[in-house]
Amino acid sequence: MALDLTRWTPPSASRPRRITILGSTGSVGQSTVDLIERDPECYRIEALVAGNAVEMLADQARRLRARMAVVANPGRYLQLKERLAGTGIEAAAGPEAVVEAAERPAEWVMAAIVGFAGLQSTLVAARRGAMVALANKEALVCAGRLLIEAVEESGGALLPVDSEHNAIFQVLEPQHRHAIDRLILTASGGPFRKWSLVDMAQASPEQALAHPNWDMGAKISIDSATMMNKGLELIEAHLLFGLPPDQVEIVVHPQSVIHSMVAYRDGSVLAQLGTPDMRVPITYALGWPSRIDGPAARLDFGALSALTFEPPDSGRFPSLRLARQALTTGGFAPIVMNATNEAAVAAFLARRIGFLDIAGIVEDVMDRWDDLGSSVESLQDVEAADREARVRTEEACKGRAPTN
Ligand SMILES: NC(=O)c1ccc[n+]([C@@H]2O[C@H](COP(=O)([O-])OP(=O)(O)OC[C@H]3O[C@@H](n4cnc5c(N)ncnc54)[C@H](OP(=O)(O)O)[C@@H]3O)[C@@H](O)[C@H]2O)c1
């Protein structure tokens, strides 16, 4: 399975481009808003969506003159309505309204809701043929086939926003796909790159959230600390670029300057480099298929002391092994892995389990799942497995509260 975006024809090169941002109040969402505000004449905002943060959402909607603002939590509707009173901006709330926002006729949709919660709206935008800028990797990991079929059938596009996949997207030459030796995903190694397992067992949420290079939302920051983020990205790379798992390599590169590489069989390796700023891949996706100007700091080669590389340690970071296992098993395995991980990360952030319990619980729940490799037929199958895995994770979390 691979998307061939070279066959894609833009609906029109006209500006302004109509935009919807799913998850506008998050880290990726705010970077997207920042880019749009720098060039307001080029964009019209159809809808903005948040989970709970009505204050920021209403403020963004006013500044960007959005047509609609949606908060997923229905309990926040009145607050949102009050904050938008007199503006003419439509306020709505609840999961159905999130889907409605994705249905609105924006030609470019940023899918930046975190986790499985972003799947349905991402799928809806893909089904109606939008250019979907995909930050929400969990949606692809859980429903890869459904999402890619939706894009292919609707004639839309899926633009990778994850910096690694965006890097590969920039340097992979589709006409030379047959000549690719392997994709090389770079990983910073996260805050515990040099920690012992004994110390990691005692790690607090604050320590795990302190990423050395990137400023990101809480869930992806914890995923970076366990390296499950790289595991999810391995599955994402396989789905987006259609290479078998053994042709996707992971290399730890602590400086986060090289965002990923494509190695060809003639011995050439093509890389994309840049400062660790999500506005670089988002700018690329906003401008695609053209290239537009972006505000990120330029790489200063004089100031770079060294670019270093090391192999990942799947002994201390078992999530890498679990993700490879989920990818080769296929079927329900990636869904179960993702749901368990999401629920376990939330439990760790709530101090109900220890840091090493996250991967331990993912492994337990996957090991005990009977039909892990069975084929997934529908969105209902995906949702049912996600729900069940979360229930089992809750059970597995009991009695594991850390003592420190
Ligand atoms: N941050 C990065 O640098 C980065 C890089 C690559 C990929 N990604 C991926 O991009 C996605 C977003 O990451 P992030 O770091 O931006 O996360 P984040 O800062 O936690 O933001 C998440 C966004 O989703 C919204 N949201 C949460 N639950 C929702 C729900 N049920 N319905 C609707 N909206 C909901 C949040 O609203 P509230 O603000 O109201 O909670 C917020 O706008 C993730 O899948 C992540 O893996 C992120």
The ligand as a Gaussian input file, in Angstrom:
#p B3LYP/6-31G(d) Opt

LIG

0 1
 N        3.607000      18.477000      18.552000
 C        4.415000      18.088000      17.583000
 O        5.497000      18.659000      17.402000
 C        4.026000      16.948000      16.677000
 C        4.934000      16.514000      15.703000
 C        4.556000      15.494000      14.847000
 C        3.316000      14.902000      14.971000
 N        2.462000      15.312000      15.937000
 C        1.161000      14.652000      16.061000
 O        0.151000      15.644000      15.922000
 C       -0.964000      15.342000      16.749000
 C       -1.201000      16.520000      17.675000
 O       -0.082000      16.644000      18.519000
 P        0.113000      17.928000      19.459000
 O        1.447000      17.779000      20.061000
 O       -0.223000      19.169000      18.690000
 O       -0.996000      17.638000      20.569000
 P       -1.606000      18.646000      21.633000
 O       -0.727000      19.823000      21.816000
 O       -1.960000      17.834000      22.815000
 O       -2.942000      19.155000      20.902000
 C       -3.992000      18.294000      20.617000
 C       -5.136000      19.028000      19.972000
 O       -6.247000      18.114000      19.857000
 C       -7.393000      18.684000      20.528000
 N       -8.203000      17.583000      21.030000
 C       -7.891000      16.699000      22.006000
 N       -8.893000      15.804000      22.156000
 C       -9.848000      16.133000      21.252000
 C      -11.109000      15.585000      20.911000
 N      -11.616000      14.510000      21.538000
 N      -11.810000      16.161000      19.917000
 C      -11.333000      17.251000      19.270000
 N      -10.144000      17.820000      19.554000
 C       -9.411000      17.257000      20.531000
 C       -6.792000      19.549000      21.616000
 O       -7.730000      20.465000      22.121000
 P       -7.491000      21.152000      23.579000
 O       -6.363000      22.109000      23.405000
 O       -8.762000      21.831000      23.839000
 O       -7.177000      20.043000      24.521000
 C       -5.658000      20.195000      20.825000
 O       -6.166000      21.189000      19.976000
 C       -0.599000      14.043000      17.476000
 O       -1.147000      12.961000      16.795000
 C        0.913000      13.997000      17.408000
 O        1.423000      12.683000      17.429000
 C        2.790000      16.313000      16.783000

